Amino acid sequence: MTGLGIDLGSRQAKFAAIDGEQLLWLKTFDTIPFYKQYGSMRDGKLVLDFAAMGILSSEELAATPLVVTGYGRNTLDLAGGRVIPEIQAHVAGAKSQTGLTTFTLLDMGGQDSKVARVEEGILVDFAMNDKCAASSGRYLENMAKVLDISIEEMSSHHRNPVPLDATCGIFGESELIGKIIEGHPLETLCAGVNNTLIKRVAPMLRRFPLDIIILTGGVAKSPAFFELLREATGADIRVPEHPQHNGAIGCARIAGA
């Protein structure tokens, strides 16, 4: 193993291991159980029990370059690891997974969204929305609960969206309940929810070229969001093989460089 990357996300902790150019494995842990079972603070640093996770022995850990990013990166300094910004990690992951060097990256995370522009392999500009979860995967999860359906069902509808205008996740739930009472079909309610994500990331996307968009994060697995984004932007939308592990893969690539 030449590099281990960790993305400490708001919803999940994701790991990626590489050996040279080969991606060895990916692992995912839900955030709260992950910290309770495997994490502790020591001298102001986060210490992870890699052996208990079944990832690395103490000897392997000492010999493996480790890079970490993610939600909380400014407060969690991982013992034995190098901490890098999320944008740097996700750009590295997108380049590694797609082979592209010029693109606009849209990452839809668990509690934030971010857009970055890369020209000839160089990050030239970026924007983030981390003040409200209404443009994130958590918003979709909450709205699916309101509709009493799975996130997979929510993500399968994009046609004839019911207009939803609330810009706050909490107010959005109230607005959706009102639309349910009005008797709108489930399919159009789901499409409306998915379309609100487009409305919330559109202001960030407008400042960037929309030739090729690399879509990452959990929302990238939503067929409905993919179609709505393509219709709204006219861009060539690319989803890498491992969209949810993109940040961890980027960290691993940087660690192994």
BELWO-V489209 format. One record per residue. PHI is phi in radians with two decimals (NA if undefined). BURIAL is # if it has 24 or more other C-alpha atoms within 12 Angstrom, else .. Layout:
# BELWO-V489209
((PHI/BURIAL) (PHI/BURIAL))
This chain:
# BELWO-V489209
((NA/#) (-1.77/#) (-2.91/#) (-2.17/#) (-2.00/#) (-2.27/#) (-2.04/#) (-1.49/#) (-1.37/#) (-1.27/#) (-1.92/#) (-2.55/#) (-1.76/#) (-2.07/#) (-2.18/#) (-2.44/#) (-2.11/#) (-2.23/#) (-2.31/.) (1.15/.) (-1.60/.) (-1.54/.) (-1.44/#) (-1.39/.) (-2.84/.) (-2.24/#) (-2.38/#) (-2.40/#) (-2.31/#) (-1.12/.) (-1.03/.) (-1.13/.) (-1.04/.) (-1.04/#) (-1.20/#) (-1.18/.) (-1.55/.) (-2.12/.) (-1.97/#) (-2.71/.) (-1.80/.) (-2.48/.) (0.96/.) (1.37/.) (-2.08/.) (-1.36/#) (-1.97/.) (-1.90/#) (-1.59/#) (-1.15/#) (-1.13/.) (-1.13/.) (-1.31/.) (1.34/.) (-1.78/#) (-2.49/.) (-1.40/.) (-1.07/.) (-1.21/.) (-1.15/.) (-1.06/#) (-1.12/.) (-1.77/.) (-1.95/#) (-1.06/#) (-2.26/#) (-2.22/#) (-2.29/#) (-2.58/#) (2.14/#) (-0.99/#) (1.51/#) (-1.11/#) (-1.40/.) (-2.01/.) (-1.94/#) (-1.71/#) (-1.35/#) (-1.08/#) (1.45/.) (-2.15/#) (-1.73/#) (-1.69/#) (-2.24/#) (-1.16/#) (-1.01/#) (-1.03/#) (-1.04/#) (-1.13/#) (-1.25/#) (-1.13/#) (-1.08/#) (-1.14/#) (-1.12/#) (-1.11/#) (-1.15/#) (-1.35/#) (-1.89/#) (1.38/.) (-1.43/#) (-2.12/#) (-2.27/#) (-3.01/#) (-1.91/#) (-1.70/#) (-2.09/#) (-1.88/#) (-1.88/#) (-1.51/#) (-1.17/#) (-2.37/#) (-2.67/#) (-2.41/#) (-2.56/#) (-2.22/#) (-2.40/#) (-1.93/#) (-2.08/#) (-2.13/.) (0.90/.) (1.47/.) (-1.91/.) (-1.21/#) (-1.93/.) (-2.91/.) (-2.75/#) (-2.52/#) (-2.33/#) (-2.14/#) (-2.08/.) (-1.65/.) (-2.58/#) (-1.37/#) (-1.22/#) (-2.03/#) (-2.53/#) (-1.13/#) (-1.08/#) (-1.07/#) (-1.09/#) (-1.05/#) (-1.13/#) (-1.23/#) (-1.11/#) (-1.14/.) (-1.04/#) (-1.47/#) (1.04/.) (-2.36/.) (-1.38/.) (-1.15/#) (-1.16/.) (-1.13/#) (-0.98/#) (-1.45/#) (-1.78/#) (-2.16/#) (-2.41/#) (-1.50/#) (0.92/.) (-1.14/#) (-1.20/#) (-1.09/.) (-2.27/#) (-2.03/#) (-1.09/.) (-1.69/#) (-2.01/.) (-1.03/#) (-1.19/.) (-1.14/.) (-1.09/#) (-1.10/#) (-1.11/.) (-1.12/#) (-1.11/#) (-1.04/#) (-1.07/.) (-1.19/#) (-1.08/#) (-1.08/.) (-1.22/.) (1.63/.) (-1.20/.) (-1.08/.) (-0.99/#) (-1.06/#) (-1.33/#) (-1.14/#) (-1.07/#) (-1.05/#) (-1.11/#) (-1.07/#) (-1.07/#) (-1.21/#) (-1.13/#) (-1.12/#) (-1.07/#) (-1.05/#) (-1.47/#) (-1.63/#) (-0.97/#) (-1.05/.) (-1.25/#) (-1.19/#) (-1.07/.) (-1.49/.) (-2.12/#) (-1.07/#) (-2.07/#) (-1.37/.) (-2.18/#) (-1.95/#) (-1.63/#) (-1.80/#) (-2.27/#) (1.61/#) (-1.06/#) (-1.16/#) (-1.08/#) (-1.47/#) (-1.52/#) (-1.04/#) (-1.15/#) (-1.09/#) (-0.98/#) (-1.14/#) (-1.14/#) (-1.16/#) (-1.09/#) (-1.15/.) (-1.30/.) (-1.90/#) (1.24/.) (-1.46/#) (-1.44/.) (-1.60/#) (-2.07/#) (-1.97/#) (-1.15/#) (-1.06/.) (-2.18/#) (-1.13/#) (-1.32/#) (-1.75/#) (-1.01/#) (-1.13/#) (-1.16/#) (-1.11/#) (-1.06/#) (-1.09/#) (-1.09/#) (-1.10/#) (-1.17/#) (-1.10/#) (-1.57/#) (-1.24/.))
